[in-house]
C-alpha cells in the first residue's frame, strides 16, 4: 500500500469517526434535548449570544458531521467545526480542567485538533470533494 493510499484511508476513517461524533452531538442539541433546552443550557453556561450559538452549534454539528462523512466541502466544514470547538473551549470548558467527567476540555480539544487536521489536509481521495476535483481537472480549456 502506498503512503498516499494509507493517507487517504486514514482521512476516510477520521472523517467518518469525527462525523459520527459531531452528528451525535448535533442530534442531541436538536432532537434529544431540543433547541430551546440547548439555548437555556447555553445561557446557564454563560455562552455569549446563547440563541445564535445554540443554532450555530446544532446546525454545524449535525449537518457538518454528515458532510464530513461524505467528504463534501471537507476543509470548509472542518473550519466551521473547529470554530465551534474553539468557542466551546473558551466559553465553557477552559476553567474546568482537562477531564470531560468534570466538564473539562479533553473532548473539545481532540475534536478541535481533528477538525484542524481535516481542514488542512482535506477529505482525501475517498471523499465527494475528490470527485469534483477529478471532474474539474479533466476539463479542457478551449481558446478562441
C-alpha positions in Angstrom: 0.0 0.0 0.0 1.4 3.4 -1.0 1.8 6.2 1.5 -0.8 8.2 -0.5 -3.3 5.3 -0.2 -2.6 5.0 3.6 -3.1 8.7 4.0 -6.4 8.6 2.1 -7.7 5.6 4.1 -6.7 7.4 7.4 -8.5 10.6 6.2 -11.6 8.5 5.4 -11.6 6.8 8.8 -11.0 10.2 10.5 -13.9 11.8 8.6 -16.3 9.0 9.4 -15.4 8.9 13.1 -15.4 12.6 13.5 -18.6 12.9 11.5 -20.4 10.3 13.7 -19.4 12.2 16.9 -20.5 15.6 15.6 -23.8 14.2 14.3 -24.5 12.6 17.7 -23.8 16.0 19.5 -25.9 17.9 16.9 -28.7 15.4 17.2 -28.6 15.8 21.0 -28.9 19.6 20.6 -31.8 19.4 18.1 -33.8 16.3 18.8 -32.8 14.7 22.2 -32.8 17.9 24.2 -34.4 20.3 21.7 -33.1 23.7 20.7 -35.0 25.5 23.4 -33.3 23.4 26.1 -30.0 23.8 24.3 -30.4 27.6 24.3 -31.3 27.5 28.0 -28.3 25.4 28.7 -26.0 27.7 26.8 -27.5 30.7 28.7 -26.8 28.9 32.0 -23.2 28.2 31.0 -22.6 31.8 30.1 -22.2 31.2 26.4 -22.3 34.6 24.5 -25.4 35.1 22.3 -26.8 31.8 23.5 -29.7 31.5 21.0 -27.4 32.2 18.0 -24.7 30.0 19.5 -27.1 27.1 20.0 -28.4 27.3 16.4 -24.9 27.5 15.0 -23.6 24.6 17.1 -26.6 22.4 16.4 -26.5 23.1 12.6 -22.8 22.9 12.1 -22.5 19.7 14.2 -25.5 17.9 12.6 -25.1 19.0 9.0 -21.3 19.3 9.2 -21.0 15.9 10.7 -22.9 14.4 7.7 -20.8 16.5 5.3 -17.6 15.1 6.9 -18.8 11.5 6.4 -19.5 12.1 2.8 -16.4 14.3 2.3 -18.4 17.3 1.0 -16.7 20.7 1.4 -14.4 19.0 3.9 -12.0 21.8 4.5 -14.7 24.5 4.9 -16.9 22.3 7.1 -13.9 21.4 9.2 -13.0 25.1 9.8 -16.6 25.7 10.9 -16.5 22.7 13.3 -13.1 23.9 14.5 -14.6 27.4 15.3 -17.5 25.6 17.1 -15.0 23.7 19.3 -12.8 26.8 19.9 -15.9 28.6 21.1 -16.9 25.7 23.4 -13.3 25.6 24.7 -13.1 29.2 25.7 -16.7 29.9 26.8 -17.5 26.7 28.7 -14.7 24.2 29.3 -11.4 26.0 29.8 -11.8 26.6 33.5 -13.0 23.1 34.3 -9.7 21.3 33.8 -9.0 18.6 31.2 -11.2 15.7 32.2 -14.6 15.5 30.4 -16.1 13.9 33.6 -15.6 17.3 35.3 -16.9 19.3 32.3 -13.3 19.7 31.1 -12.0 20.3 27.6 -10.4 17.0 26.6 -13.2 16.0 24.1 -13.5 19.6 22.8 -9.7 19.7 22.4 -9.5 16.4 20.5 -12.4 17.3 18.2 -10.8 20.7 17.5 -7.4 19.1 16.6 -9.1 16.5 14.4 -11.1 19.3 12.7 -7.9 21.3 12.2 -6.2 18.3 10.5 -9.1 17.8 8.1 -9.2 21.5 7.4 -5.5 21.4 6.5 -5.4 18.1 4.5 -9.0 17.8 3.1 -11.0 14.7 2.8 -8.7 12.7 0.7 -9.3 10.6 -2.4 -12.3 8.8 -1.0 -14.3 12.0 -0.5 -17.0 13.5 -2.7 -14.7 16.5 -2.9 -12.2 14.4 -4.8 -14.8 13.6 -7.5 -15.3 17.3 -8.2 -11.5 17.8 -8.3 -11.1 14.9 -10.8 -14.0 16.2 -12.9 -12.6 19.7 -13.0 -9.1 18.5 -13.8 -10.3 16.5 -16.8 -12.0 19.5 -18.4 -10.1 21.1 -21.3 -9.9 24.7 -21.9 -10.9 25.9 -25.4 -9.4 29.1 -26.6 -10.7 31.1 -29.5 
